[in-house]
């Protein structure tokens, strides 16, 4: 494995002559199976050399996190010519991550016992409720769980049971967040999660009734900053200027078209697979990021042409079934859609409140509104459950808000 990573014989000999070569090679093969890029595996191989040197590892043995942290401090403090970040926290962090991953792979990382709290089982039941009864998206559960936990941790400092929580406790909890500078948008997410938690606790009879009604969401003035997305003229300029023949340009243009024409979210684009496209019937399927719903769309001509050009001349031949993959091997699904869009928006000097796929989603919705599409049709097209989620676009362009009979795909051009 090491011989395939490096070319210089001196470096290969150094790696092969160091202790625990078989154990290191087993781990590096594991990283290759996980489809880590070659540069990352090379860096990890070099870090492992420092791990066994600093920790005096002549044979594998169980280690704990404290021993690794102390070794990382010694390693980061070393004054070595080739290390540009000598002594900085980033260096220590890199050492810790590499060492933990290596020992964990061999089952020798001693895990510290996680202290249990009286509310751990309650939080587990709450997550189960969100996942199976409420059928919330994984994204919502991922963010709601730590917010609910933070409230329970704070409540545990005052009470030893949920029945003792009062409306004043809830007011004090949110007051502490405002005092440390939490913004209204962040507080709104916290309010939503805590309200869900208190409703769940009330349904089980574990807290006083009506506590969730005490929570009031902060006012968020969404329209103070103007339109979030760029103008449609700038969107068309962005697409037209992305017209190169290099693989990265072909991939970028296909992504930009999906964002602008269909208003897809970043994670909806990354989840697109080759099997989602029915070229015979000229349709494709989108798996929405919320509630796991699916929608089917006709393949608009310009979008179809952009994707076909990417498949023929830009996408590498690989076993990965995702539509968009990395440019270099080992090939794996593309994850950084934001960087692809934002980089080109900034290069052209396009003005917008924010950058990335979501700004093009806003531009798509605003353009649909200007062409006379009803809010209900826009909500359906973008995968929203209610018109409330798209009412923000009406605020930005209220003078053109009007009802039409039906949605027409060519209106987005």
C-alpha positions in Angstrom: 0.0 0.0 0.0 2.8 2.4 0.9 4.6 1.7 -2.3 1.5 2.8 -4.3 1.2 6.0 -2.4 4.7 7.4 -2.8 7.2 7.6 -5.7 10.5 8.5 -4.1 12.4 5.4 -2.9 13.8 7.1 0.1 10.4 8.0 1.4 9.1 4.5 0.8 12.1 3.0 2.6 11.5 5.3 5.6 7.9 4.2 5.9 8.7 0.5 5.4 11.5 0.5 8.0 9.5 2.2 10.7 7.7 0.1 13.3 4.2 -1.3 12.9 4.3 -1.2 9.1 1.6 -3.9 8.7 -0.8 -2.2 11.1 -0.3 1.1 9.3 -0.8 -0.4 5.9 -4.0 -2.2 7.0 -5.4 1.2 8.1 -4.4 2.9 4.9 -6.1 0.2 2.8 -9.2 0.9 4.9 -9.0 4.6 4.0 -8.7 3.7 0.3 -11.8 1.5 0.6 -13.6 4.4 2.1 -12.7 6.3 -1.1 -10.5 8.9 0.6 -8.4 10.8 -2.0 -4.8 9.9 -2.4 -3.5 13.2 -1.0 -5.5 12.6 2.3 -4.1 9.1 2.6 -0.6 10.3 2.0 -1.0 12.9 4.7 -2.4 10.4 7.1 0.4 8.0 6.4 3.0 10.7 7.3 1.1 11.6 10.4 1.1 8.0 11.6 4.9 8.0 11.4 4.9 10.9 13.9 2.3 9.1 16.1 4.4 6.0 16.6 7.6 8.2 17.1 6.2 10.6 19.6 4.2 7.9 21.5 7.1 5.4 21.4 4.9 2.8 19.8 7.0 -0.4 19.1 3.8 -2.5 19.4 0.1 -1.7 19.4 -1.4 -1.2 22.8 -4.6 0.4 24.2 -4.4 4.2 24.6 -6.8 6.7 26.0 -7.7 10.2 24.7 -5.6 12.0 27.4 -2.4 10.2 26.3 -3.1 11.1 22.7 -3.7 14.8 23.6 -0.4 15.0 25.6 1.5 13.5 22.7 -0.2 16.0 20.3 1.0 18.9 22.4 4.6 17.6 22.3 4.4 17.1 18.6 2.9 20.5 17.9 5.6 22.2 20.0 8.5 20.6 18.0 10.4 23.1 16.0 10.7 21.4 12.7 11.8 23.2 9.5 9.4 21.4 7.2 6.3 22.1 9.3 4.8 25.5 8.5 2.4 25.6 11.4 4.7 24.6 14.3 3.2 24.8 17.7 -0.3 25.9 16.5 -3.6 24.3 17.7 -4.4 23.2 14.1 -1.3 20.9 14.1 -2.3 19.3 17.4 -5.8 18.7 16.2 -4.5 17.0 13.0 -2.3 14.7 15.2 -5.2 13.9 17.5 -7.6 13.0 14.6 -5.1 10.8 12.9 -4.1 9.0 16.2 -7.7 8.5 17.3 -8.8 7.1 14.0 -5.9 4.7 13.8 -6.3 3.3 17.3 -10.1 3.2 16.9 -9.7 1.1 13.6 -7.7 -1.5 15.6 -10.1 -1.4 18.5 -7.5 0.0 20.9 -8.9 3.4 21.7 -10.1 3.5 25.3 -13.5 5.2 25.3 -14.3 7.3 28.3 -17.5 6.4 30.0 -20.2 8.9 29.1 -21.9 10.2 32.2 -25.6 9.5 32.2 -28.2 12.1 33.2 -31.7 11.6 34.3 -33.0 13.0 31.1 -31.0 10.8 28.6 -33.8 8.3 28.2 -36.3 11.2 27.7 -34.2 12.7 24.9 -33.9 9.3 23.3 -37.7 8.9 23.4 -38.0 12.4 21.9 -35.8 11.6 19.0 -37.7 8.4 18.4 -41.0 10.4 18.3 -39.6 12.9 15.8 -38.2 10.1 13.5 -41.1 7.6 13.5 -44.3 9.4 14.6 -43.8 12.9 13.3 -41.7 11.6 10.4 -39.4 14.6 10.4 -36.5 14.8 8.0 -33.0 13.7 9.2 -31.8 17.3 8.8 -34.5 18.6 11.3 -33.8 15.8 13.8 -30.1 16.4 13.6 -30.5 20.1 14.6 -33.5 19.7 17.0 -31.8 17.0 19.1 -28.8 19.1 20.4 -31.1 22.1 21.0 -33.5 20.0 23.1 -30.5 18.6 25.0 -29.2 22.1 25.7 -32.5 23.0 27.3 -32.6 19.8 29.4 -29.1 20.3 30.6 -30.0 23.9 31.6 -33.1 22.6 33.3 -31.1 20.0 35.2 -29.1 22.7 36.9 -32.3 24.0 38.5 -34.5 21.0 39.0 -34.2 17.2 39.4 -37.4 16.5 37.5 -39.5 17.9 34.6 -42.6 18.5 36.7 -40.8 21.4 38.5 -40.1 23.4 35.3 -42.1 26.6 35.3 -42.8 29.3 32.7 -40.3 31.5 34.5 -37.6 28.9 33.9 -38.3 28.9 30.2 -38.2 32.7 30.1 -34.9 32.7 31.9 -33.4 30.1 29.6 -34.1 32.2 26.5 -33.0 35.4 28.3 -29.5 33.8 28.8 -29.2 33.1 25.1 -30.1 36.7 24.2 -27.6 38.0 26.7 -24.7 36.2 25.1 -25.7 37.6 21.7 -27.8 35.0 19.9 -29.3 36.4 16.8 -33.1 36.3 16.2 -32.8 33.7 13.4 -30.8 31.4 15.7 -33.2 31.9 18.6 -36.1 31.1 16.3 -34.7 27.6 15.6 -34.1 27.1 19.3 -37.7 28.2 20.1 -39.1 25.7 17.5 -37.1 22.8 19.0 -38.0 23.5 22.6 -41.6 23.9 21.7 -41.6 20.5 20.1 -39.9 19.0 23.1 -42.4 20.5 25.6 -45.3 19.3 23.5 -43.8 15.8 23.5 -43.3 16.0 27.3 -46.9 17.2 27.8 -48.3 14.3 25.7 -46.5 11.9 28.0 -47.6 13.7 31.2 -44.1 14.5 32.2 -44.4 18.2 32.6 -47.0 20.9 33.3 -49.6 21.4 30.6 -49.3 24.4 28.4 -45.7 25.2 29.0 -45.0 25.3 25.2 -47.4 28.2 24.8 -45.1 30.4 26.8 -42.5 30.4 24.1 -42.8 33.3 21.6 -40.7 33.3 18.4 -38.6 36.4 17.9 -39.5 38.7 15.1 -37.3 38.2 12.0 -37.5 41.0 9.5 -36.8 39.0 6.4 -37.4 41.8 3.8 -35.1 44.4 5.3 -32.0 43.4 3.3 -33.8 43.2 -0.1 -34.0 40.2 -2.4 -31.8 37.3 -1.2 -31.2 35.9 -4.7 -29.6 37.6 -7.7 -31.6 39.1 -10.5 -32.7 36.8 -13.3 -30.6 38.8 -15.7 -27.5 37.9 -13.6 -28.6 34.3 -13.4 -28.8 34.1 -17.2 -25.3 35.7 -17.4 -23.9 33.2 -14.9 -25.2 30.3 -17.0 -24.1 31.8 -20.3 -20.5 32.5 -19.0 -20.1 29.0 -17.8 -19.6 27.6 -21.2 -16.2 26.0 -21.2 -15.3 22.5 -22.4 -13.3 21.4 -19.4 -14.9 18.7 -17.2 -15.3 21.1 -14.2 -17.0 23.6 -16.5 -19.4 21.0 -17.9 -20.2 19.8 -14.4 -20.7 23.4 -13.1 -23.1 24.3 -15.9 -25.3 21.3 -15.3 -25.4 22.1 -11.6 -26.3 25.8 -12.3 -29.1 24.8 -14.6 -30.6 22.5 -12.1 -30.4 25.2 -9.4 -31.8 28.0 -11.5 -34.5 26.2 -13.6 -35.8 23.8 -10.9 -34.7 25.6 -7.7 -33.2 22.4 -6.3 -31.4 22.5 -3.0 -27.8 21.5 -2.7 -28.4 18.2 -1.0 -31.1 17.3 -3.5 -28.5 17.8 -6.3 -25.9 15.7 -4.6 -28.4 12.8 -4.2 -29.3 12.7 -7.8 -28.3 9.4 -9.4 -28.0 8.1 -12.9 -31.1 6.0 -12.3 -33.2 9.1 -11.5 -33.2 10.1 -15.2 -35.7 8.5 -17.6 -34.4 9.8 -21.0 -37.0 7.8 -23.0 -39.9 9.7 -21.3 -37.8 12.8 -20.7 -38.4 13.0 -17.0 -36.3 12.8 -13.8 -37.0 12.2 -10.2 -36.0 14.4 -7.2 -35.8 13.1 -3.7 -36.8 16.1 -1.5 -34.6 16.8 1.5 -37.6 17.2 3.8 -39.9 14.3 4.8 -38.3 12.1 2.1 -40.8 13.0 -0.6 -40.2 12.5 -4.3 -41.2 14.6 -7.2 -41.0 14.0 -10.9 -40.2 16.8 -13.4 -40.0 17.0 -17.2 -36.4 17.5 -18.4 -36.3 21.0 -19.8 -34.3 21.2 -23.1 -31.4 23.3 -21.9 -31.0 21.4 -18.7 -31.1 18.1 -20.6 -28.4 19.3 -23.1 -26.2 20.4 -20.2 -26.4 17.1 -18.4 -25.8 15.1 -21.5 -22.7 17.1 -22.4 -21.4 16.5 -18.8 -22.1 12.7 -19.0 -20.5 12.4 -22.4 -17.4 14.7 -22.0 -17.0 15.6 -18.4 -18.1 12.8 -16.0 -15.3 10.2 -15.4 -16.1 6.5 -15.9 -16.5 5.0 -12.5 -18.7 2.7 -10.5 -20.3 5.5 -8.5 -24.0 5.9 -9.5 -24.4 9.5 -8.3 -24.8 12.0 -11.2 -22.2 14.4 -10.0 -18.9 12.9 -8.8 -15.4 14.3 -8.0 -13.0 15.1 -10.8 -10.1 13.0 -9.4 -10.0 9.5 -8.1 -10.9 7.7 -6.0 -14.2 8.9 -7.5 -17.0 9.6 -5.0 -20.2 11.7 -4.8 -19.7 15.4 -5.0 -20.6 17.1 -1.8 -19.5 20.8 -2.2 -22.2 22.2 -4.5 -22.0 25.5 -2.7 -18.4 26.1 -3.7 -19.2 25.3 -7.4 -22.0 28.0 -7.5 -20.6 30.6 -5.2 -17.1 30.7 -6.8 -18.6 31.5 -10.2 -21.1 34.1 -8.8 -18.3 36.0 -7.1 -16.0 35.8 -10.1 -18.6 37.6 -12.3 -19.3 40.1 -9.5 -22.9 39.2 -9.2 -24.6 41.0 -6.3 -26.7 39.0 -3.9 -27.4 38.9 -0.2 -25.9 35.4 -0.1 -24.3 33.0 -2.6 -24.7 29.4 -3.4 -27.5 27.1 -4.7 -30.1 28.6 -2.3 -29.7 32.1 -3.8 -30.5 30.6 -7.2 -33.5 28.9 -5.7 -34.7 32.3 -4.5 -34.1 33.7 -8.0 -36.1 30.9 -9.6 -39.0 31.4 -7.3 -39.0 35.2 -7.8 -38.9 34.7 -11.6 -41.8 32.4 -11.4 -43.8 35.0 -9.5 -43.0 37.7 -12.0 -44.2 35.5 -14.9 -47.6 35.2 -13.2 -47.3 31.9 -11.4 -49.5 31.5 -8.4 -48.0 31.0 -4.9 -49.6 27.5 -4.6 -47.9 26.4 -7.9 -44.6 27.8 -6.7 -44.9 26.0 -3.4 -45.6 22.7 -5.3 -42.8 23.3 -7.7 -40.2 23.9 -5.0 -41.4 21.1 -2.8 -42.8 23.2 0.0 -45.7 21.9 2.1 -47.5 25.2 2.4 -47.7 28.6 0.8 -46.3 30.2 4.0 -42.8 29.0 3.0 -43.0 30.9 -0.3 -44.7 34.0 0.9 -41.3 35.7 1.3 -41.0 35.9 -2.5 -44.2 37.9 -2.6 -42.7 40.5 -0.2 -39.8 41.0 -2.5 -42.0 41.6 -5.6 -45.5 42.4 -4.3 -46.4 44.6 -7.2 -46.3 41.6 -9.6 -48.2 39.2 -7.3 -51.1 37.9 -9.2 -53.0 34.7 -9.8 -52.8 32.5 -12.9 -54.6 29.4 -14.0 -51.7 26.9 -14.3 -48.0 26.6 -14.2 -45.9 26.5 -17.4 -42.3 25.3 -17.3 -41.2 27.6 -20.1 -42.0 30.5 -17.8 -38.7 30.1 -16.0 -36.6 30.8 -19.1 
